[in-house]
Amino acid sequence: MSDELERQRVKTNNKLWTATALINELDKVYQAHWDYFTAGAELVITDTYQANVQVFTQAGYSEQEAEKFIRDAVKVAKKARDDYEQKTGKHNYVAGTVGPYGAYLADGNEYRGDYELSELEYLAFHLPRLRQILAEKPDLIALETQPKLEMNH
């Protein structure tokens, strides 16, 4: 997503990263999905890796606006998929993507996992985004760049 959006001159060098396009450049997110389908992709991921309620509220948006941005990410991916199918007859898929807590920190932690949260803190972080993604019914969920798996028994 980042390569395609940057190619379209979306400024992603900020805490929102590619999610910045969900605010007022949905046409470019649509185009990125369309370009991937045209190139032969059978599945696209939604622009929600970095899109979480917390990052949007930190950027000055309300929770309701944040939830709308997340839902729009799934809607635009499904629209590109459906439009492509209508044009070509080929059915493709949309994965609602969930990035790690570390991506929210915007300091490389998505690869290292240098953070410790309780189970409740992880749930409080991930559930608001996941609920919005699931409400729009993607074909599947993709959990991206999850550097930690802790088993506390």
FENPEVEN-V187119 format. One record per helix or strand of 3 or more residues. SS is the DSSP state (H for helix, E for strand). FROM is the first residue (numbers start at 1). TO is the last residue. If there is no record, write none. Layout:
((SS & FROM & TO) (SS & FROM & TO))
This chain:
((H & 2 & 7) (H & 17 & 24) (H & 26 & 38) (E & 43 & 45) (H & 53 & 58) (H & 63 & 88) (E & 93 & 98) (H & 101 & 105) (H & 109 & 112) (H & 119 & 135) (E & 140 & 143))
